[in-house]
Amino acid sequence: MKIRNGFVSNSSSSSFIILKDALSKIQLNIILDYQSYIEELIKADEETNWKDAKKFNSDKEKYQSKEYEEQEYTRLKYIFEYYDTDPWRIEESDEWIWGETSMDNFDMSSLFNHININGEYIMWDDGWIDFPTESQLNFIKRMKKKYRKDKLKRIEDN
């Protein structure tokens, strides 16, 4: 599985496909409208950070420390950098969610990790394409069988 982190200097392109059955309704809606979701997350994170900054405003040493600097770069605006400048095209079918981008500076896998999508049901590919590849569609067929088998096992175990 190919995962890019941070800035990519060339015009790298990527695509992914996810078994739709493996997603909750919330996860599905987040993926379909990921830019709005990230904007709200960043806004909430900024507001929380602003309250913390006001609370410790008199402690200037704290804000000049390495610990604060490291904490600053774990904030969501850095984790989800480029979410609004390098958009992914997202398509939905009855069986899958598929996305592609010609410039993958925005690390979509960070979003998938953030919303706890099971990576077993995601296939990543290189290349800018107009529709899921045959290998991606075959992956969905295999994962659909696996998902059904896993679901039956969970039912039997309960």
N, C-alpha and C positions, 0 to 999 in steps of 0.2 A: 504494500500500500504506500502510495506517495503522499507525503504531507509536507507542505511548505510552511515555514514559519518566518514572519517578518518580511522585509522588503525583498522583492525579486527584481533584479536589475534588467533582465531581458523580457521579451514579450512571451513569457510562458503561458501556456493555455492548459486548461484542465476541464475535466468533467467528472461527474459522479452520478451514481444511480443508487437509490435506496428502496428496499422493499417497503411498500406503503403499509402493509399489515403490521409491520414491526414498529410503527409510529403511533403514539397517542394522538388524539385530536389536537391537543395543545401543541405538541411537537410539529405536527403537520402544518398548522396555522402559522407557527413561527417561521418555518422554512419558507412557506409561500409568501410571507410578508416580512422577511428577515430584516430589511432596512428599518422599517418602522419599529420593530421590536428592539433592535440595537439602539436606536435613538432614544427610546424610553429608558432602556437600561443605563445608558451613559448619562442621561439627564438625572436619573435617580442617584446614580453614583456621584455625580458632581454635587448634587444638593447635600448628600450625606457628608461628602468631603468638605464642603463649604461650612457646614455646621461644626465639624471637627476643627477646621481652621480658625473659626471665630472663637471657639472654646479655648484654644491654646494660643491665641493671637499674641499674647505677651511673651511666650516662650520662643523667641527667635532662634535660639540654638537648636531647638528641636527641628525646625524647618530647614536648617542648614546642615543637618546631620546626614550621614550616608544611609542610615536606617530609613529616614523619611524619603530620601531619593529612591531607594529600592522599593519602598511601598508605593510611591507615586507611579512607578512604571508597571506595577501589577494592576493598576486601575483599568477599568473597562475601556476607556478611550484609547489606551495603548494596545490592549489585547485585541480589540476589534478595529484596529487601524485600517483605513482604506475601505471600510464597508460601504461608504457612499460614493467613492470615486471609481471603484473597479467593480461594477455590478455583475452579478451572476444572472443569467437567464434561467429561470426555473420553470419546468413543465411538469404537469401532473397527468397521470393516466389512472385507470382503475387499479392497476397493480403496482405502480412505481411513482417515485418522484425523481426527476432527473434535472441536473443543472450543468451549465457549461459557461465558461468565460474565456475570453481571448487574452486576458491579463489578470492573472490570479495573485495579485498582491494582497488581496483580502483573503485571509486564511479561513475558509469555510469550515474546516475541520475544528477550529476553535469554537465556533458556534455549536457544532454538533456535540462536542464535548461538554459545552456549557449547559446544553439542554438534555444531556444524558442519553444520547442516541447510541444504541448498541452497535459498535463498529463492525460486528460480524455481518450485518445486513447492508453495509455500504461497500460499493466498489468504486475506486478512484481510477481515472484514466488520464493519460496525456492527450493533448490535442484538442483543437477547437473543432467541434463537429455540430451538425445541425439536428441530429436525432440520435438516440441511444444506439450504440454499436451492437452488432450481433452478439459479441462476447458479453456485453452488459445485459442484454435481454436473456441470454442463457444463464447468467448469474442470478437474475431474478427468478427464473424457473427453479433453479437449484435451491435458492433461499426460501422460496415459497414452500417447497417440500419440507425443508429443514424446520421452518417456522411451525408448520402444521404438526410435525412430529414432536417438536419441543412443547407445543401447546397441549397436545394429548398427554404427554408425560407429566406435565404440571397438573393436569386434571386428575390423572391416575394417582399421583402422589398425595393429593388432597383427599 
